Amino acid sequence: MPVAANAIKFGTDGWRGVIGDDFTFERLALVAPVAAQVLYNTYYSTVGSKTIVVGYDRRFMAEKFAQTVADTVSAAGFDVLLSESYAPTPAFSWAAKDLNALGALVITASHNPGTYLGLKVKGAFGGSVPPEVTQEIERLLSEGVPVAEKPGKQEDLNPWPSYITALKAKVNISKIQAAIASGKLTLFVDVMHGAAAGGLAQLLGDGVQEINSDRDPLFAGGAPEPLPKYLAGLFSVMKTYRQSNQSGLAVGLVFDGDCDRIAAVDGNANFLSSQILIPILIDHLTQRRNFSGEIVKTVSGSDLIPRVAALHNLPVFETPVGYKYIADRMLVADVLLGGEESGGIGYGSHIPERDALLSALYVLEAIVESELDLSAYYQSLQAKTGFTSAYDRIDLPLASMDVRSRLLQQLQTQPLTEIAGQKVTDCQTIDGYKFRLADNSWLMIRFSGTEPVLRLYCEAPNLKQVHQTLAWAKNWAE
């Protein structure tokens, strides 16, 4: 057997690797029982269970990899509830909590290209385990887990019914259904060949117009990530619809490969990231649902988020990038909503996990009850707060990890004092380097921990300034 190039290492949400190289049946058979044992050894064992939920998405051979997880985990003495079908990752997180299981092991590579697969580890509380747990898994891999004298039992699990019931209870489903049935709202959904397929139809019934719903492990040559470059099909459908239907509200919703990230397209086929959706959701949930609680945002989140929170007298808590940090906060604080710029949004009234289907329902509820197109809703919040901005991000491949190290050393030893002609007024280092500039814009420079990639984020008063600043940062890096 060829030796994989990289050590097994967990990133911001799970272990991922190229199928047949880093991610193999043999390596997964090593990791899965260790992950189960670590879950049992930690405070999650207080649920008094030795049951592990095992789930998967629609990637290449995902169900076969899931069976390997089930077999090796049960051989180590744990009972296994193995999913009968693909489902969203948050459905398995919900199942772990709902069934009082020890946790969930989910075969998915989320938004990565089709050559990747991975493993996400979820705790009994219904969310991603913190870094200290995955670090313990890495530490114990060399020791392994012995085969138990008495193996655990395996049973089938249909993850959908309980999950769908839980989501329906949180939203005014009948009002959304009525708007769709009457033609007041037209709904398009791009599931990007992923695990969201059929989800909104189960929730809302007829009237959900789904595209890219077939299983395609190569994701049409792209990646199941809710970014404009992968959404040509949805843009085309929305534009064609608008040309023939000038009146009525329309929206396109987009889900990533394992349905824990969301984006949207408005009635005029404009892309809306979670930087736009999060302020809308905060306003809707407080104004029409009378929800309250803390707003948790990552350091890369839009400056509009705290401004909308201030409109409703809500406290804001900021974390490093990665939903696991938001989940940690949701376990100890009264949180209304936690969100990240890459599309992950979760709710304190649900589970400490990003859940794109629940976010989709709340977005639809916001449109129906406000009777506003999403962009019009967003513009109303800009007007209320007196804050207008644009945002973009680029991921810049670097020549090597050595280049990464040199750039990092340069930031540490030669701090930037001016960026794109603007004076640096502050630098935040909670995660990477976030430079606030004199014109109220900001640039964030953040390195991937596992690959030679530089992530550049910028928010500025307009898109021209955003692109100028990102171009400056790209030139600096190169």
Secondary structure as UniProt FT lines:
FT   TURN            12..13
FT   STRAND          14..19
FT   TURN            20..22
FT   HELIX           25..41
FT   HELIX           43..47
FT   STRAND          51..56
FT   TURN            60..61
FT   HELIX           62..75
FT   TURN            76..77
FT   STRAND          79..83
FT   HELIX           89..98
FT   TURN            99..100
FT   STRAND          103..107
FT   TURN            110..111
FT   TURN            114..115
FT   STRAND          116..123
FT   TURN            124..125
FT   HELIX           131..140
FT   TURN            141..143
FT   STRAND          154..157
FT   HELIX           160..168
FT   TURN            169..170
FT   HELIX           173..182
FT   STRAND          185..190
FT   TURN            192..193
FT   TURN            195..198
FT   HELIX           199..204
FT   TURN            206..207
FT   STRAND          208..211
FT   TURN            217..218
FT   HELIX           219..221
FT   HELIX           228..230
FT   HELIX           232..244
FT   STRAND          249..255
FT   TURN            257..258
FT   STRAND          262..265
FT   TURN            267..268
FT   STRAND          271..272
FT   HELIX           274..287
FT   TURN            288..289
FT   STRAND          294..298
FT   TURN            299..300
FT   HELIX           304..311
FT   TURN            312..313
FT   STRAND          316..319
FT   HELIX           323..330
FT   TURN            331..332
FT   STRAND          335..339
FT   TURN            341..342
FT   STRAND          345..347
FT   TURN            348..349
FT   HELIX           356..370
FT   HELIX           374..385
FT   STRAND          390..397
FT   HELIX           401..413
FT   STRAND          418..419
FT   TURN            420..421
FT   STRAND          422..428
FT   STRAND          433..437
FT   TURN            438..439
FT   STRAND          442..447
FT   STRAND          453..460
FT   HELIX           463..477
//
